[in-house]
Amino acid sequence: MIDEDARARLVRRFGTDVNAWVDALPDLLATLTARWDLTVVRHMPGGTGATFRCTTAVLKLTPDHDIARHEARALTAWAATPAVVGLLDTDLTRGALLLDTIDPGTPAAEPAKVVPHLHQASPKGFPPLKARVDFLFETVLTRRTGTYYATEHHRARKLAEDDIPPVLLHGDMHPGNVLQGPHGPVAIDPRACVGDPAVDWLDFVHGGYDLHGADVDLDRVHEWLAAFKPFYG
C-alpha cells in the first residue's frame, strides 16, 4: 500500500502508534474509493498521511483528523481563487479530503505568484501565527535537529506579536507546495494561520525567486529569516 520509507516518515511525525493506521490503510482506502467511485493510479509521498492520485481526483488521508479538518476549512476559505487546489468533498470522520487533480502537477515555474492571492481571503476563525511559530520551533525543529533554539524562537514569537495588519497565511509556503496547473501555479498542503504576510514570502526571498506583486515590506522578511535561520541551516 505504502512503502517502508513512507511508513518511516509517518512514524517520525506521529510516533509508533501510527503503524496501526498504516496497517488499516488498505481497508480505509477500499471504503473511500468505493464511496467516491475512484480508481487509484499511484501513491504520492507526504509527511502527514497518505495521498493517492486517482483517475478523476486526488484522495488525501491522514491519521490526525484535526489536520484534515483544518485543511478543509482553509481550502474552503480559498475556494474563490484558482491559486489554491480545489476541495471536492470530505469525510472528516475518516480524515479524508477529496481534491481536484492538478495537471500537469509539475513544480510551478513561478511559484511566488500564488502568495498575494492567498492573502486576499478572510482570516476570520483561524489560529494565530504565534501558535504556528511555537509548533515549528518546539516540535518540528526540535524533532529534526535534537536542539531547541530558544533565542530564535523568542525572536520569532516577538515578530509574530508585532502590530502588523494580519492576513490569512498558507503557513507552510515553499516552492514544493506549489504545482503547475493548466492556468498557472496552484498552492497545496496549507497549514493556515493568521498573521504577518512576510512569513509566506520567506522561502522565496531566501531562494532568490522573483517576487511577483509582493504585498510585504522586505525588511520584515529579512527579520523573519534571521529568526528562522535554524530552519535554513
CORMO-V393524 format. One record per residue. SS is DSSP state (helix for helix, strand for strand, loop for the rest). OMEGA is omega as a letter, one per 40 degrees, with the letter a starting at -180 (999 if undefined). Layout:
ss=SS omega=OMEGA
ss=SS omega=OMEGA
This chain:
ss=loop omega=i
ss=loop omega=a
ss=loop omega=a
ss=helix omega=i
ss=helix omega=i
ss=helix omega=i
ss=helix omega=a
ss=helix omega=i
ss=helix omega=i
ss=helix omega=i
ss=helix omega=i
ss=helix omega=a
ss=helix omega=a
ss=helix omega=a
ss=loop omega=a
ss=loop omega=i
ss=loop omega=a
ss=helix omega=i
ss=helix omega=i
ss=helix omega=i
ss=helix omega=i
ss=helix omega=a
ss=helix omega=a
ss=helix omega=a
ss=helix omega=i
ss=helix omega=i
ss=helix omega=i
ss=helix omega=a
ss=helix omega=i
ss=helix omega=i
ss=helix omega=a
ss=helix omega=i
ss=helix omega=i
ss=helix omega=a
ss=helix omega=a
ss=helix omega=i
ss=loop omega=a
ss=loop omega=i
ss=loop omega=a
ss=strand omega=i
ss=strand omega=a
ss=strand omega=i
ss=strand omega=i
ss=strand omega=a
ss=loop omega=i
ss=loop omega=a
ss=loop omega=a
ss=loop omega=i
ss=loop omega=i
ss=strand omega=a
ss=strand omega=a
ss=strand omega=i
ss=strand omega=i
ss=strand omega=a
ss=loop omega=a
ss=loop omega=a
ss=loop omega=i
ss=strand omega=a
ss=strand omega=a
ss=strand omega=a
ss=strand omega=i
ss=loop omega=i
ss=loop omega=i
ss=loop omega=a
ss=helix omega=i
ss=helix omega=i
ss=helix omega=i
ss=helix omega=i
ss=helix omega=a
ss=helix omega=i
ss=helix omega=i
ss=helix omega=i
ss=helix omega=a
ss=helix omega=a
ss=helix omega=i
ss=helix omega=i
ss=helix omega=a
ss=loop omega=a
ss=loop omega=a
ss=loop omega=a
ss=loop omega=i
ss=loop omega=a
ss=loop omega=i
ss=strand omega=a
ss=loop omega=a
ss=loop omega=i
ss=strand omega=a
ss=strand omega=a
ss=strand omega=i
ss=strand omega=i
ss=strand omega=a
ss=helix omega=i
ss=helix omega=i
ss=helix omega=i
ss=loop omega=a
ss=strand omega=i
ss=strand omega=i
ss=strand omega=a
ss=strand omega=i
ss=loop omega=i
ss=loop omega=i
ss=loop omega=i
ss=loop omega=e
ss=loop omega=i
ss=loop omega=i
ss=loop omega=i
ss=strand omega=a
ss=loop omega=i
ss=loop omega=a
ss=loop omega=a
ss=helix omega=a
ss=helix omega=a
ss=helix omega=a
ss=helix omega=a
ss=helix omega=a
ss=helix omega=i
ss=helix omega=a
ss=helix omega=a
ss=loop omega=i
ss=loop omega=a
ss=loop omega=i
ss=loop omega=i
ss=loop omega=a
ss=loop omega=i
ss=loop omega=i
ss=loop omega=a
ss=loop omega=a
ss=strand omega=i
ss=helix omega=a
ss=helix omega=i
ss=helix omega=i
ss=helix omega=i
ss=helix omega=i
ss=helix omega=a
ss=helix omega=a
ss=helix omega=a
ss=helix omega=a
ss=helix omega=a
ss=helix omega=a
ss=helix omega=a
ss=helix omega=i
ss=helix omega=i
ss=helix omega=a
ss=helix omega=a
ss=helix omega=a
ss=loop omega=a
ss=loop omega=i
ss=loop omega=a
ss=loop omega=a
ss=helix omega=a
ss=helix omega=a
ss=helix omega=i
ss=helix omega=i
ss=helix omega=a
ss=helix omega=i
ss=helix omega=a
ss=helix omega=i
ss=helix omega=i
ss=helix omega=a
ss=helix omega=a
ss=loop omega=i
ss=loop omega=a
ss=loop omega=i
ss=loop omega=i
ss=loop omega=a
ss=loop omega=i
ss=strand omega=i
ss=strand omega=a
ss=strand omega=i
ss=loop omega=i
ss=loop omega=i
ss=loop omega=a
ss=loop omega=i
ss=loop omega=a
ss=helix omega=a
ss=helix omega=i
ss=helix omega=i
ss=strand omega=a
ss=strand omega=i
ss=strand omega=i
ss=strand omega=a
ss=loop omega=a
ss=loop omega=a
ss=strand omega=a
ss=strand omega=a
ss=strand omega=i
ss=strand omega=i
ss=loop omega=i
ss=loop omega=i
ss=loop omega=i
ss=loop omega=a
ss=loop omega=i
ss=strand omega=a
ss=strand omega=i
ss=strand omega=a
ss=loop omega=a
ss=helix omega=a
ss=helix omega=a
ss=helix omega=a
ss=helix omega=a
ss=helix omega=a
ss=helix omega=a
ss=helix omega=a
ss=helix omega=i
ss=helix omega=i
ss=helix omega=a
ss=loop omega=i
ss=loop omega=i
ss=loop omega=i
ss=loop omega=a
ss=loop omega=a
ss=loop omega=i
ss=loop omega=a
ss=loop omega=a
ss=loop omega=a
ss=loop omega=i
ss=loop omega=a
ss=helix omega=i
ss=helix omega=i
ss=helix omega=i
ss=helix omega=a
ss=helix omega=i
ss=helix omega=i
ss=helix omega=i
ss=helix omega=i
ss=helix omega=i
ss=helix omega=a
ss=loop omega=a
ss=helix omega=i
ss=helix omega=i
ss=helix omega=a
ss=helix omega=a
ss=loop omega=999
